[in-house]
């Protein structure tokens, strides 16, 4: 995931009906935002993405070894991201995939996940619901000439 950067200030917190928290932290007024979830009973906040407000892109990182779901044959995306429950505007997702060969970048509209993905709920409800996009579908959106350096997108996005 994008690393937690110093200087980000909490600006919004909301809860689902199970008591899980979503926290939005903003770098500066109108700047990039980081989106976290914190499951009920868990003290850890999980960074699920960062929104590049200027380009209207949700950026998520996936480590192939850690995040690739073998049974679903793809990567999961939290329903908070897919259903655009985050109160900042974005219309695309940039996945930064790290594997043994390096980094690959995939940029696609959010509706690709809902059209071709499969829902899976790891808990009873709430923020634990994910949509899994098959990796073979995601590969159709591979982007070259893009890099994510020190919290900023660089290149032709």
N, C-alpha and C positions, 0 to 999 in steps of 0.2 A: 504494500500500500504506500501511497505518498507518505513521507515521514511527517511526524507532528512537528510543525515549525514553531519556534518561539515567536511571540508577538501576535498570535491568534487569540482573539477574545471571544468568550461565549456570548452569543447574541440571541439565541433562541433555544428553548428546550420544550419538547412535547413528549407525551406518553401515549402508548397504545392502550387498549382496554385490558391488557394483561399486566400492565405496569412497567413494561420495557420503556427505556428512554431513548429519544433521538436528540442529539445535541448538535447545533450548528455553531461553528466558530468562524469568525471573520477576521481576516488579516488587518484590514482597515476599511473604513466606510466605502462600500462599493467595490472592494477588492475581492480576491479569491476567498472561497469559503471551504472549510473542511467539515465533513459530515461524519458523525460518530453515532454508534448505537451502544447502549449499555443494557444488557439483559437483566431482568429482575433477579435480584439475589447475587449478581456478579459485580464485583467492585471495579472491574476493568472496562474502560471505554474502548470500543473497537473502531478504528478508523476504517470507514467503508469507501471513502472517496473524497475527491476535492473538485470543486467546481471552478473552472476558468470562466469567470463571468463575461469577460470581453468576447471570448469565442463561443460562449454558451455550450461548453462541453463538460461533462462529468468525467473525471479521470480516475480510473481504478487500476491498481496493480495486481497482477496475479503471478505467483511463483508456481510454475508447473508442478513441481514435486508436492507442494503443500495444498494447492487449490484445485487441481484438476480432479474432477469427480469421475472415477472410472465407470461406475454403473450408469451415470447420466451422459458419459462421453463428452463432457464439456465443463464450462465454468459457470458458477452460480452468481447471480446478481440479486441483491437484496430487493425485496418488493418496494421498499422506500424509494430506491433509485428508479426502478422501472415505472412505477406509478406516479413519479414526479411529486412525491409528498414533501420533498425538500423545497422550502419557500424561496428558492432562487431559480432563475430561468436557465434551462439548458435543454437542448433537443438532440444531442448526440452523446455517445459514450466512447471514450478512448480507452482501450484496454492496453496496458503495457504488460506484456507477457515475458517473464524471465524463465529461461531454461538453460540447460547445459551449453547450448550454442550461443547464448547471449540474450539480447532483447529483441522482441518483435512488437510492432505497434499495429493495432486494429481500430479503425474508426467507423462507427455505424450509427444510424438513427436508432433511437430508443425502441421504436416499434418493431425492429428486427427481432428483438428479444421476445416480445409478446407474440409475434406472428410465428416464430420458429422454435421458441423455447418451450420447456416443460416445467410446470410448477412442482415444487417439492417443499414440504413443510417439515422442518427438523424439530419443531416443538408443537405445542397444541395450537398456537396462533400467534398473531402479532408479527414483530420484526423478524422472526425466525423463518418466515416464508421466503423462498427464493425461486427465481426462474433460472433454469439451466439452458444455456445456448450451446448447441452442439459445436464442437471445435471445428468440424469440417465446414459448417456454415460461417463461423467467425473468420475463417481463413480467406473467404471471399472478399473480405474487407481489409486485407492487409495493406498497410500504408508504409511507403518507403520515404526517406528524407525527413522523418520526424524524430525528434529526440525530446526527452524530458530531463532537463538539467537543472539541478538545484531548485526544484519546485516550479520551473517554468517550461512551457512548451516552446520548442524551437523548431522551425522548419515550416514546410507547406502543409498546414492543417486545414 
